[in-house]
Amino acid sequence: MMKRCHFLHASAALAMSGAFPALAAANGQDAAVAAGLATATGQPLAPPSPVEHAAPPVDRTPPPSPHVVQQVGAERAIEEKWITVTAPVQDGRIGPPALTVATDLLVDRQPRSAADILRGLPGVAVRTNSRGETIARVRGVEERQTGVFLDGAPLAVPWDGRVDLGLLPAGLLGEARVTKGAAPIEYGANTVGGVVDFRTRRGPGKPFAYLEAGSLGSGSGSLVLTERLGAIDTTLAVGGITRDAEPLAGSLPFGQVSSEARTNTDLDATSLFAAVGTDVLPVALRASLLHLDASRGIAPEGDRPPSAGPRYWRYPQIDLTQATLGASATLAEQTEVRLVGWHQWFAQTIDQYRDVTYTARRARQQDRDRTLGGRLTLTHPAGPVNLRWAATAQSTTHVGVETALPTGIAGPRLRYRQNLYSFGVEADAPVASGIAATLGAAYDRAETPLTGDKPRQPALDAFAASAALRFDLSDAAVLTLSGGRRTRFPTARELFGEALGRFAINPDLRPEQAWLADAELRWTHRGLRLTINPFLARLQDTLAQRVLPDGRRQRFNLSGATSFGIDALLTQALTSNLRIELAGSVLEARADRGSAAVRRLPQRPSYEAFVALDWNLPDRFDIRAEVQQIGDAIDLDARGEVVRLAPGTLIALRAAVPVARAGSGRLSLTGAVDNAADASVFPQAGLPLPGRVWRIGLRLD
């Protein structure tokens, strides 16, 4: 089958000079993942270096580190001078639990896409849904409840509230930050479960490049060049991902012709990224342009016969272009204003086929989206309190046409529009010696002025609030309590989309409301770092799906659901060259009694555990082994009956051997095996994870 793909990713950035931080940890916002995996809170726990993992005692006097913000204004640290930071870490700012995967760990884990970067993080699950999109779920919430940002701007397509993380090459990215719980006000509405915030590589610095090939025609590659030309910083990156098919572990009762290659799972994608930036204090500017172009197939559900209506879909076109303009200015001592604006164009074509041969098309759906948005943030002192005001506005217009095939008769050209607004304030205040707090409040609103051929919808609004309190228990231990209320409005697709006859609309959908609570204890001792994070989420009007008698699905609001559990992370430097990482999550998620036929929420594993050993002898080799255990879950089949999803184990191996010096960089031979045991693991009924994949390549860093 012909596969069309051209995946471009371009960004021109007017950014400020300074080294891109390898680790960030401070002020209740951020937890770095030691030597890549670590944790953070109000006062910075000194991050380990990429090679030496011993953790020195905490110095309560903020050190002049370029990796940690000490104050807002002219003396702010280099990380926060980058206006690509959505929610800056600031001195005295306390926030919910967060993890940062830094550049060094990105290199060690050899990810192919942005989705691979998030695998194995406590509280984060990465799955491919029935539309073929690779998405992230934080603590079991739906993917639309998790915000995804790139360099300060939202990346998800607003019509659907999702973005396919499997299309974005990992080589472009320099850091990923995951925030759980009640996210900071800069992220706006709809971040009920948490936020995934990516930042691109930047310099000036050494070039980065890799090229690899693997099983079943798979391959990926990236080239990133950074340079400073006078007062201008520039970045240029190209990349791509391709495969003929995903490998199949085990067998499926339906939808399979080959015993080795999963049906209709080919992918081709390329990318281009360019950035240019400058800072002339007290003003910094950044402009960016992102373009994605891809084509792919999606696997049909392997648990249902043709009579049950599996998705026989292909995406011959996926295009996303996003322009971003950012500016920041220091107005006075410790007073700063930041502005980010974005303009996104999105287009996709879905071809629906009649059967698993993918030779005769039944229908075609063409979608076109245009989104314009902006965020303004003002930070200033008010006596002993530091205030932060944030206002976000976004408008998106969606145009959709469905065409019956082979007749070619097109349906009406339907236009939809949704406007989102959010306005909030946060206050950072010292409470007592060793105790600090951040309090916040916000107002969110959603409007749908255009509804296609569907009934008009009333405007929806809600209030949000948050609070975080940090206790410095000792030089080695910090306790942070945080919580709040967040809202997610139904997307226009949830309100009006029928997905080529797969869904029946429900015009009475209400916003989801979530009350969130977290307690995070972090402790460091010599080479050991430990984080324990129990959490509770009480959700009202949670959106769920039910199966109608005619086989279609329909979204509806549960009266409520409760999720609780615990995330944990431990990293230990066993020797100067050997590190162990342990991460895990336990989750219980149930609907209220009487609100659903099945109380246990589907596709939520009861637990996930991750262990990694990283053995690094500089200039000789770097070997990494990972084991991930996924607990049992349930799902609903085509008839709405409960299906048990068995637990499974995934093993991954990584190796890199330096072979030569290339200018200021190092050339290494790399090898990787994903799902080394070829285990059959089902995160969703009829849709297994890929089987064993091997890769070999070259990397320059």
C-alpha positions as CSV (number, residue, x, y, z in Angstrom):
1,M,0.0,0.0,0.0
2,M,1.3,3.4,-0.9
3,K,2.2,5.4,2.2
4,R,2.3,9.2,1.9
5,C,4.3,11.1,4.5
6,H,6.0,14.3,4.8
7,F,6.3,15.4,8.5
8,L,7.7,18.9,8.9
9,H,8.3,20.6,12.2
10,A,9.6,24.1,11.9
11,S,10.1,26.7,14.6
12,A,11.8,30.0,14.5
13,A,12.5,31.2,18.0
14,L,13.6,34.6,19.3
15,A,14.9,33.3,22.6
16,M,17.5,34.4,25.1
17,S,21.0,33.2,25.5
18,G,22.0,30.7,28.1
19,A,22.6,27.0,28.6
20,F,19.6,24.8,28.5
21,P,19.4,23.2,32.0
22,A,20.0,19.5,32.2
23,L,18.0,19.3,35.5
24,A,15.5,21.6,37.1
25,A,14.3,21.2,40.6
26,A,12.9,23.9,42.8
27,N,10.1,25.9,44.5
28,G,7.5,23.3,44.7
29,Q,7.1,23.1,40.9
30,D,9.5,20.6,39.7
31,A,11.0,17.2,40.3
32,A,13.9,16.1,38.2
33,V,14.4,12.4,37.5
34,A,17.8,11.6,39.0
35,A,20.6,12.2,36.7
36,G,17.5,12.6,34.7
37,L,15.0,11.3,37.3
38,A,14.6,13.3,40.5
39,T,12.1,15.4,42.5
40,A,11.5,18.9,43.8
41,T,9.6,21.4,46.0
42,G,9.8,24.8,47.5
43,Q,13.5,25.2,48.3
44,P,15.8,23.5,45.8
45,L,17.2,20.0,46.5
46,A,20.6,20.2,44.8
47,P,20.3,18.1,41.6
48,P,22.9,15.4,41.0
49,S,25.3,15.9,38.1
50,P,24.8,13.8,35.0
51,V,27.8,11.6,36.1
52,E,28.1,12.0,39.8
53,H,24.9,11.0,41.5
54,A,25.8,11.8,45.1
55,A,23.3,14.3,46.6
56,P,24.9,17.0,48.8
57,P,22.9,18.3,51.8
58,V,20.4,21.0,51.1
59,D,21.7,24.6,51.5
60,R,18.7,26.7,52.6
61,T,20.4,29.8,51.2
62,P,19.5,29.7,47.5
63,P,22.8,29.2,45.5
64,P,23.5,31.1,42.4
65,S,22.7,28.1,40.1
66,P,21.7,28.6,36.5
67,H,19.4,25.6,36.9
68,V,17.2,27.1,39.7
69,V,15.3,30.4,39.8
70,Q,16.2,32.4,42.8
71,Q,14.0,35.5,42.2
72,V,12.0,37.1,39.5
73,G,13.5,40.0,37.6
74,A,16.9,40.9,36.2
75,E,18.7,38.3,38.4
76,R,16.4,35.5,37.5
77,A,18.2,32.3,36.5
78,I,18.9,31.4,32.9
79,E,16.2,28.7,32.8
80,E,13.5,31.3,33.4
81,K,14.9,33.8,31.0
82,W,13.7,31.3,28.4
83,I,10.2,32.5,27.6
84,T,9.4,29.0,26.4
85,V,8.7,28.1,30.0
86,T,4.9,27.9,30.4
87,A,4.8,28.1,34.2
88,P,8.2,29.4,35.5
89,V,9.7,28.0,38.7
90,Q,10.1,31.1,40.9
91,D,11.5,31.7,44.4
92,G,8.8,31.1,46.9
93,R,6.3,29.5,44.4
94,I,4.9,26.3,45.7
95,G,3.1,23.9,43.4
96,P,1.8,20.3,43.0
97,P,4.0,17.3,42.4
98,A,6.1,17.4,39.2
99,L,8.7,15.4,37.3
100,T,11.3,16.5,34.8
101,V,13.0,14.2,32.4
102,A,16.2,16.1,31.5
103,T,18.4,15.9,28.4
104,D,20.8,13.3,29.8
105,L,18.1,10.8,30.6
106,L,16.5,11.5,27.2
107,V,19.7,10.4,25.5
108,D,20.1,7.3,27.8
109,R,16.6,6.0,27.1
110,Q,16.9,6.3,23.3
111,P,13.3,7.4,22.7
112,R,12.0,7.6,19.1
113,S,9.0,9.9,19.7
114,A,7.8,12.3,22.3
115,A,5.6,9.5,23.7
116,D,8.6,7.3,24.4
117,I,10.0,10.0,26.7
118,L,7.1,9.5,29.2
119,R,7.1,5.8,29.5
120,G,7.9,4.5,32.9
121,L,7.3,7.7,34.8
122,P,5.3,7.2,38.0
123,G,1.7,8.1,37.5
124,V,2.0,8.4,33.7
125,A,0.6,5.8,31.3
126,V,1.3,6.0,27.5
127,R,-1.1,4.1,25.3
128,T,-2.3,4.0,21.6
129,N,-6.0,4.6,21.5
130,S,-8.5,3.2,19.0
131,R,-7.9,6.1,16.6
132,G,-4.2,5.2,16.4
133,E,-3.1,8.2,18.4
134,T,-0.4,7.7,21.0
135,I,-1.5,9.6,24.1
136,A,-0.5,10.2,27.7
137,R,-2.7,9.7,30.8
138,V,-1.7,11.1,34.1
139,R,-3.0,9.0,37.1
140,G,-5.6,7.3,34.9
141,V,-7.5,10.4,33.7
142,E,-8.6,10.6,30.1
143,E,-6.1,12.0,27.7
144,R,-8.3,15.1,27.1
145,Q,-7.9,15.9,30.8
146,T,-4.1,16.1,30.4
147,G,-2.8,19.3,28.8
148,V,0.1,19.0,26.3
149,F,2.4,22.0,25.7
150,L,5.4,22.7,23.5
151,D,7.7,25.6,24.3
152,G,5.0,27.5,26.1
153,A,2.0,27.0,23.8
154,P,-0.7,24.3,23.9
155,L,-0.1,21.6,21.2
156,A,-3.3,19.6,21.3
157,V,-5.9,20.2,18.6
158,P,-8.7,22.0,20.4
159,W,-11.5,20.3,18.4
160,D,-10.6,17.0,19.8
161,G,-8.5,18.0,22.8
162,R,-5.7,15.6,21.9
163,V,-2.4,15.4,20.0
164,D,-0.6,12.3,18.7
165,L,2.7,12.2,20.7
166,G,3.9,9.3,18.5
167,L,4.4,11.7,15.5
168,L,6.9,14.1,17.1
169,P,10.5,12.9,17.0
170,A,12.2,12.8,20.4
171,G,15.5,14.1,19.1
172,L,14.0,17.6,18.8
173,L,13.2,17.7,22.5
174,G,15.5,18.7,25.3
175,E,13.2,18.3,28.3
176,A,9.8,17.0,29.4
177,R,8.1,18.2,32.6
178,V,5.0,16.4,33.9
179,T,2.9,18.2,36.5
180,K,0.3,16.2,38.4
181,G,-2.7,17.5,40.4
182,A,-3.9,21.1,40.4
183,A,-1.7,22.6,37.7
184,P,-0.4,26.3,37.9
185,I,-2.8,28.9,36.5
186,E,-0.7,29.6,33.4
187,Y,-2.0,26.3,31.9
188,G,-5.5,27.6,31.9
189,A,-8.7,25.5,31.7
190,N,-9.1,21.8,30.9
191,T,-6.0,20.6,32.7
192,V,-8.0,18.5,35.2
193,G,-5.5,15.6,35.5
194,G,-2.2,17.3,34.9
195,V,0.1,18.7,32.3
196,V,2.9,17.4,30.0
197,D,5.1,20.3,29.0
198,F,7.8,19.7,26.4
199,R,10.7,22.0,25.6
200,T,12.9,21.8,22.5
201,R,16.6,21.5,22.4
202,R,18.4,24.8,22.3
203,G,21.9,26.3,22.6
204,P,24.3,27.5,21.8
205,G,25.9,24.1,22.3
206,K,27.1,20.9,20.7
207,P,25.2,19.4,17.8
208,F,23.0,16.4,18.4
209,A,22.2,13.7,15.8
210,Y,21.1,10.2,15.6
211,L,20.0,7.7,12.9
212,E,18.7,4.2,13.5
213,A,17.0,1.4,11.7
214,G,15.2,-1.6,13.0
215,S,12.7,-4.5,12.5
216,L,9.8,-4.4,10.1
217,G,11.1,-1.4,8.2
218,S,11.2,0.8,11.3
219,G,13.6,3.8,11.5
220,S,14.0,7.2,13.0
221,G,16.5,10.0,13.0
222,S,17.1,13.6,14.1
223,L,19.7,16.3,13.5
224,V,19.7,19.4,15.8
225,L,22.1,22.3,15.2
226,T,22.4,25.2,17.6
227,E,24.5,28.4,17.1
228,R,24.8,31.9,18.6
229,L,25.3,34.7,16.0
230,G,26.0,37.8,18.0
231,A,22.9,38.6,19.9
232,I,20.9,35.9,18.0
233,D,20.5,32.3,19.1
234,T,19.5,29.9,16.3
235,T,18.4,26.3,16.2
236,L,17.8,24.1,13.2
237,A,16.5,20.5,13.5
238,V,15.2,17.9,11.1
239,G,13.8,14.4,12.0
240,G,11.6,11.6,11.0
241,I,9.9,8.4,12.1
242,T,8.9,5.5,9.8
243,R,7.8,1.9,9.9
244,D,6.2,-0.7,7.6
245,A,4.2,-2.2,10.5
246,E,4.2,-2.8,14.2
247,P,5.3,-6.3,15.2
248,L,2.6,-8.6,16.7
249,A,3.1,-10.6,19.8
250,G,0.7,-13.5,20.1
251,S,-2.4,-13.8,18.0
252,L,-5.7,-12.0,17.5
253,P,-9.1,-13.6,16.6
254,F,-10.0,-10.9,14.0
255,G,-8.4,-8.3,11.8
256,Q,-5.1,-10.1,11.1
257,V,-3.6,-11.5,7.9
258,S,0.0,-11.8,9.0
259,S,1.2,-13.6,12.1
260,E,4.1,-11.2,12.6
261,A,3.0,-7.7,11.4
262,R,0.0,-5.9,12.9
263,T,-2.5,-5.1,10.3
264,N,-2.6,-1.5,9.0
265,T,0.0,0.0,11.4
266,D,2.4,1.7,8.9
267,L,3.7,5.2,9.6
268,D,5.8,7.8,7.8
269,A,6.7,11.1,9.3
270,T,9.4,13.8,8.8
271,S,10.0,17.0,10.7
272,L,11.8,20.3,10.4
273,F,12.4,22.8,13.3
274,A,14.0,26.2,13.1
275,A,14.5,28.7,15.9
276,V,16.0,32.1,16.3
277,G,16.0,34.2,19.4
278,T,17.4,37.2,21.2
279,D,17.3,39.0,24.5
280,V,18.0,42.7,24.9
281,L,17.4,43.3,28.6
282,P,14.8,44.1,29.9
283,V,13.0,42.6,26.8
284,A,13.2,39.2,25.3
285,L,11.4,38.0,22.2
286,R,10.7,34.6,20.7
287,A,8.8,33.6,17.5
288,S,8.2,30.0,16.4
289,L,6.7,28.0,13.6
290,L,5.8,24.4,13.8
291,H,4.6,22.3,10.9
292,L,3.8,18.6,11.0
293,D,2.9,16.4,8.1
294,A,2.3,12.6,8.4
295,S,0.3,9.7,7.1
296,R,-0.4,6.4,8.8
297,G,-2.8,3.5,9.3
298,I,-4.5,2.4,12.5
299,A,-5.0,-1.1,13.6
300,P,-8.5,-2.5,13.7
301,E,-9.8,-3.8,17.0
302,G,-8.7,-7.4,17.0
303,D,-11.3,-8.6,19.4
304,R,-14.4,-7.9,17.3
305,P,-15.7,-9.5,14.1
306,P,-16.6,-7.4,11.0
307,S,-20.2,-7.4,12.0
308,A,-19.3,-5.5,15.2
309,G,-18.0,-2.5,13.3
310,P,-14.2,-2.3,13.9
311,R,-12.4,0.8,12.7
312,Y,-11.1,0.1,9.2
313,W,-9.4,3.6,8.9
314,R,-6.4,5.2,7.3
315,Y,-5.1,8.7,7.7
316,P,-3.6,9.7,4.3
317,Q,-3.1,13.2,5.5
318,I,-2.2,14.8,8.9
319,D,-1.0,18.4,8.8
320,L,-0.3,20.6,11.8
321,T,1.2,24.1,11.6
322,Q,1.7,26.2,14.7
323,A,3.1,29.7,14.9
324,T,4.1,31.0,18.3
325,L,5.2,34.5,19.4
326,G,6.5,35.2,22.9
327,A,7.8,38.2,24.7
328,S,8.8,39.0,28.2
329,A,9.9,42.3,29.8
330,T,11.2,43.3,33.2
331,L,9.2,46.4,34.2
332,A,10.8,47.0,37.6
333,E,12.6,45.2,40.3
334,Q,10.9,41.8,40.6
335,T,8.1,42.8,38.2
336,E,7.8,41.0,34.9
337,V,5.2,40.7,32.2
338,R,5.2,37.7,29.8
339,L,3.1,37.3,26.6
340,V,2.7,34.2,24.5
341,G,0.4,34.0,21.4
342,W,-0.2,31.0,19.1
343,H,-1.9,30.4,15.8
344,Q,-2.5,26.8,14.8
345,W,-3.7,25.3,11.5
346,F,-4.6,21.6,11.5
347,A,-5.9,19.4,8.7
348,Q,-6.5,15.7,8.5
349,T,-8.2,13.2,6.2
350,I,-9.7,9.9,7.4
351,D,-10.6,7.2,4.9
352,Q,-13.0,4.6,6.1
353,Y,-12.7,1.2,4.4
354,R,-15.3,-1.6,4.0
355,D,-13.2,-4.5,5.3
356,V,-9.7,-5.6,6.4
357,T,-8.3,-5.7,2.9
358,Y,-8.3,-1.9,2.7
359,T,-9.2,-1.9,-1.0
360,A,-12.7,-0.4,-1.1
361,R,-13.4,2.9,0.7
362,R,-16.8,3.5,2.3
363,A,-16.5,7.1,3.3
364,R,-14.0,10.0,3.7
365,Q,-13.9,12.6,6.4
366,Q,-12.0,15.9,5.9
367,D,-11.3,18.2,8.9
368,R,-9.8,21.6,8.9
369,D,-9.1,23.6,12.1
370,R,-7.8,27.1,12.8
371,T,-7.0,28.2,16.3
372,L,-5.9,31.6,17.7
373,G,-4.9,32.1,21.3
374,G,-2.8,34.0,23.8
375,R,-1.7,34.1,27.4
376,L,-0.6,37.2,29.4
377,T,1.1,36.9,32.7
378,L,2.1,39.6,35.2
379,T,4.2,38.9,38.2
380,H,4.9,41.5,40.9
381,P,5.5,41.9,44.6
382,A,2.8,43.3,47.0
383,G,4.5,43.7,50.3
384,P,5.6,40.3,51.6
385,V,3.4,38.6,48.9
386,N,4.3,37.9,45.3
387,L,1.3,38.1,43.0
388,R,1.0,36.4,39.6
389,W,-1.9,37.2,37.3
390,A,-2.6,35.1,34.2
391,A,-5.2,35.6,31.5
392,T,-5.7,33.1,28.6
393,A,-8.0,33.3,25.6
394,Q,-8.4,30.9,22.7
395,S,-10.8,30.5,19.8
396,T,-10.9,27.6,17.4
397,T,-12.9,27.0,14.3
398,H,-13.5,23.5,12.9
399,V,-14.8,22.8,9.4
400,G,-15.8,19.2,8.6
401,V,-17.1,17.4,5.5
402,E,-18.1,13.8,5.2
403,T,-18.2,12.2,1.7
404,A,-19.9,8.9,0.8
405,L,-17.8,6.6,-1.4
406,P,-17.6,5.4,-4.1
407,T,-20.4,7.8,-5.1
408,G,-18.4,10.9,-4.1
409,I,-21.5,12.7,-2.8
410,A,-20.3,15.1,-0.2
411,G,-22.4,16.0,2.8
412,P,-22.8,19.6,4.2
413,R,-19.8,21.7,5.1
414,L,-20.3,22.1,8.8
415,R,-18.6,24.8,10.8
416,Y,-18.1,24.7,14.6
417,R,-16.4,27.2,16.9
418,Q,-15.4,27.0,20.5
419,N,-14.0,29.9,22.6
420,L,-12.1,29.3,25.9
421,Y,-11.2,31.9,28.5
422,S,-9.4,31.7,31.8
423,F,-8.4,34.4,34.2
424,G,-6.7,33.8,37.5
425,V,-4.3,34.9,40.2
426,E,-1.8,33.2,42.5
427,A,-0.1,34.6,45.6
428,D,3.2,33.3,47.0
429,A,3.6,34.0,50.7
430,P,6.0,33.0,53.5
431,V,4.0,31.6,56.5
432,A,6.7,31.0,59.1
433,S,10.3,29.8,59.2
434,G,10.6,26.8,56.9
435,I,6.9,27.1,55.8
436,A,5.7,28.7,52.6
437,A,2.4,28.8,50.7
438,T,0.9,29.5,47.3
439,L,-2.8,30.2,46.9
440,G,-4.7,30.6,43.7
441,A,-8.1,31.3,42.2
442,A,-9.4,31.4,38.6
443,Y,-12.5,31.8,36.5
444,D,-12.9,29.6,33.3
445,R,-15.5,30.0,30.5
446,A,-16.4,28.1,27.3
447,E,-18.6,29.3,24.5
448,T,-19.7,27.5,21.3
449,P,-21.1,30.2,19.0
450,L,-21.0,27.9,15.9
451,T,-22.6,24.4,16.2
452,G,-22.9,23.2,12.6
453,D,-26.2,21.5,12.1
454,K,-26.5,20.7,15.8
455,P,-28.6,22.6,18.4
456,R,-27.0,25.7,19.9
457,Q,-25.3,25.3,23.2
458,P,-25.3,27.6,26.2
459,A,-22.1,29.1,27.5
460,L,-20.5,27.1,30.3
461,D,-18.4,28.5,33.1
462,A,-16.8,27.5,36.4
463,F,-14.4,28.7,39.2
464,A,-11.1,27.1,40.0
465,A,-9.0,27.3,43.1
466,S,-5.7,25.9,44.4
467,A,-3.5,25.9,47.4
468,A,0.0,24.5,48.2
469,L,1.9,24.5,51.4
470,R,5.6,23.5,51.9
471,F,7.2,22.4,55.1
472,D,11.0,22.1,55.3
473,L,11.3,19.3,57.7
474,S,15.1,19.1,57.7
475,D,18.0,19.7,55.4
476,A,17.2,16.4,53.7
477,A,13.3,16.2,53.8
478,V,10.5,18.4,52.4
479,L,6.8,17.8,52.7
480,T,4.4,19.6,50.3
481,L,0.6,19.5,50.6
482,S,-1.4,20.7,47.6
483,G,-4.8,20.6,46.1
484,G,-7.5,22.4,44.4
485,R,-10.5,22.4,42.0
486,R,-10.2,22.2,38.2
487,T,-12.6,22.1,35.3
488,R,-12.7,20.6,31.9
489,F,-15.2,21.6,29.3
490,P,-16.4,19.1,26.7
491,T,-14.5,19.5,23.4
492,A,-16.5,20.4,20.3
493,R,-15.9,16.9,19.0
494,E,-17.4,15.4,22.2
495,L,-20.4,17.6,21.8
496,F,-20.9,17.4,18.0
497,G,-18.6,14.7,16.5
498,E,-20.1,11.5,15.1
499,A,-16.8,9.9,13.9
500,L,-18.2,8.5,10.6
501,G,-21.3,7.0,12.4
502,R,-19.5,5.5,15.3
503,F,-20.9,7.9,17.9
504,A,-24.4,9.3,18.8
505,I,-24.2,12.9,20.0
506,N,-25.4,14.0,23.4
507,P,-26.1,17.7,23.5
508,D,-26.6,17.7,27.3
509,L,-22.9,17.1,28.3
510,R,-21.8,19.1,31.3
511,P,-18.3,20.2,32.3
512,E,-16.2,17.8,34.4
513,Q,-15.3,19.1,37.8
514,A,-12.3,17.7,39.8
515,W,-11.3,18.2,43.4
516,L,-7.6,17.2,43.8
517,A,-5.4,16.6,46.8
518,D,-1.7,15.6,47.0
519,A,0.9,15.0,49.7
520,E,4.5,14.7,48.5
521,L,7.3,13.7,50.8
522,R,10.8,14.0,49.4
523,W,13.9,12.8,51.2
524,T,17.6,12.7,50.1
525,H,20.5,11.0,51.8
526,R,23.9,10.8,50.1
527,G,23.3,9.0,46.8
528,L,19.6,8.2,47.5
529,R,16.5,10.2,46.5
530,L,13.0,9.1,47.6
531,T,9.7,10.6,46.8
532,I,6.3,9.3,48.0
533,N,3.1,11.0,46.7
534,P,-0.3,9.8,47.9
535,F,-3.2,11.5,46.0
536,L,-6.9,11.7,45.9
537,A,-9.2,12.9,43.1
538,R,-12.9,13.4,43.4
539,L,-14.5,14.0,40.0
540,Q,-18.1,15.1,39.3
541,D,-19.8,14.8,35.9
542,T,-17.0,12.7,34.5
543,L,-17.4,12.0,30.8
544,A,-17.7,8.3,30.0
545,Q,-19.0,6.1,27.2
546,R,-21.9,3.7,26.9
547,V,-22.9,1.3,24.1
548,L,-26.4,1.9,22.6
549,P,-28.6,-0.9,21.3
550,D,-27.7,-0.1,17.7
551,G,-24.0,-0.6,18.5
552,R,-23.1,3.1,18.4
553,R,-21.4,4.7,21.4
554,Q,-22.5,7.8,23.3
555,R,-20.8,10.0,25.7
556,F,-22.5,10.9,29.0
557,N,-21.8,12.4,32.4
558,L,-21.3,10.1,35.3
559,S,-22.7,11.5,38.5
560,G,-19.2,11.2,40.0
561,A,-16.1,9.1,40.3
562,T,-13.3,8.8,42.8
563,S,-9.6,8.0,42.2
564,F,-7.0,7.5,44.8
565,G,-3.5,6.0,45.0
566,I,0.1,6.6,45.5
567,D,3.1,7.4,43.2
568,A,6.6,6.6,44.3
569,L,10.1,7.2,43.0
570,L,13.5,6.1,44.3
571,T,16.8,6.6,42.7
572,Q,20.1,5.3,44.2
573,A,23.7,5.7,43.0
574,L,25.0,2.2,43.8
575,T,28.5,3.2,42.7
576,S,29.9,6.2,40.8
577,N,29.0,4.4,37.5
578,L,25.9,2.3,38.4
579,R,22.5,3.8,39.2
580,I,19.2,2.1,39.9
581,E,15.8,3.8,39.4
582,L,12.6,2.5,40.9
583,A,9.2,4.0,40.1
584,G,5.6,2.8,40.7
585,S,2.0,3.8,41.0
586,V,-1.1,2.2,42.6
587,L,-4.5,3.4,41.4
588,E,-8.1,2.7,42.4
589,A,-10.6,4.4,40.2
590,R,-14.4,3.8,40.6
591,A,-17.6,5.5,39.5
592,D,-20.2,6.3,42.2
593,R,-22.6,3.5,43.0
594,G,-25.5,3.6,40.7
595,S,-24.0,6.0,38.2
596,A,-22.7,3.3,35.7
597,A,-23.4,-0.3,35.0
598,V,-19.7,-1.1,35.8
599,R,-18.2,0.9,38.7
600,R,-14.6,0.2,37.9
601,L,-13.4,2.7,35.4
602,P,-12.0,1.0,32.2
603,Q,-8.5,1.1,30.9
604,R,-7.0,2.0,34.3
605,P,-4.3,-0.5,35.4
606,S,-4.4,-1.2,39.1
607,Y,-0.7,-0.6,39.3
608,E,2.4,0.0,37.2
609,A,6.0,-0.6,38.4
610,F,9.2,0.3,36.7
611,V,12.8,-0.5,37.5
612,A,16.0,0.5,35.6
613,L,19.7,-0.2,36.0
614,D,22.0,2.2,34.3
615,W,25.7,1.3,34.0
616,N,27.8,4.1,32.6
617,L,31.6,3.9,32.1
618,P,32.5,7.2,30.4
619,D,34.2,6.9,27.0
620,R,33.7,3.1,27.2
621,F,30.0,2.2,27.2
622,D,26.6,3.0,28.6
623,I,24.2,0.1,29.2
624,R,20.6,0.4,30.5
625,A,18.0,-2.3,31.3
626,E,14.4,-1.5,32.0
627,V,11.5,-3.7,33.3
628,Q,7.9,-2.4,33.4
629,Q,5.1,-4.3,35.0
630,I,1.5,-3.3,34.1
631,G,-1.3,-4.4,36.4
632,D,-4.7,-5.8,35.5
633,A,-7.5,-3.6,34.2
634,I,-10.9,-3.9,32.5
635,D,-12.4,-2.6,29.3
636,L,-15.7,-2.8,27.4
637,D,-16.1,-4.8,24.2
638,A,-18.3,-3.9,21.2
639,R,-21.5,-5.0,23.1
640,G,-20.6,-3.1,26.3
641,E,-19.6,-6.2,28.2
642,V,-16.8,-6.2,30.6
643,V,-13.5,-7.6,29.4
644,R,-10.6,-8.3,31.8
645,L,-7.2,-7.1,30.6
646,A,-4.5,-9.3,32.1
647,P,-1.3,-7.9,33.6
648,G,1.9,-7.9,31.5
649,T,5.6,-7.3,31.6
650,L,7.7,-5.2,29.2
651,I,11.5,-5.5,29.1
652,A,13.7,-2.9,27.3
653,L,17.5,-2.9,26.7
654,R,19.7,0.0,25.7
655,A,23.4,0.2,24.9
656,A,25.7,2.9,23.5
657,V,29.4,2.5,22.8
658,P,31.6,5.5,21.8
659,V,33.5,4.8,18.6
660,A,35.1,8.2,17.7
661,R,35.3,11.9,18.4
662,A,33.7,14.2,15.9
663,G,34.7,17.8,16.5
664,S,33.3,18.8,19.9
665,G,31.0,15.8,19.9
666,R,31.2,12.1,20.4
667,L,30.0,9.5,17.9
668,S,28.5,6.4,19.5
669,L,27.1,3.1,18.2
670,T,23.7,2.5,19.7
671,G,21.4,-0.5,20.0
672,A,18.0,-1.1,21.6
673,V,15.4,-3.8,22.0
674,D,11.8,-2.9,23.0
675,N,9.6,-5.5,24.5
676,A,12.5,-7.9,24.5
677,A,10.4,-10.9,25.7
678,D,7.8,-10.3,22.9
679,A,5.1,-10.1,25.5
680,S,1.4,-9.7,24.5
681,V,0.1,-6.8,26.6
682,F,-3.3,-5.3,26.1
683,P,-3.9,-1.8,27.5
684,Q,-7.2,-1.7,25.6
685,A,-9.4,-4.6,24.4
686,G,-8.3,-5.8,21.0
687,L,-5.4,-3.4,20.7
688,P,-2.1,-4.9,22.0
689,L,1.1,-3.0,22.4
690,P,3.7,-3.7,19.8
691,G,5.8,-6.9,20.0
692,R,9.5,-7.1,20.0
693,V,11.3,-4.3,18.1
694,W,15.1,-4.1,17.7
695,R,17.0,-1.0,16.6
696,I,20.6,-0.2,15.8
697,G,22.1,3.2,14.9
698,L,24.6,6.0,15.3
699,R,24.4,8.9,17.6
700,L,26.4,12.2,17.8
701,D,26.2,14.2,21.0
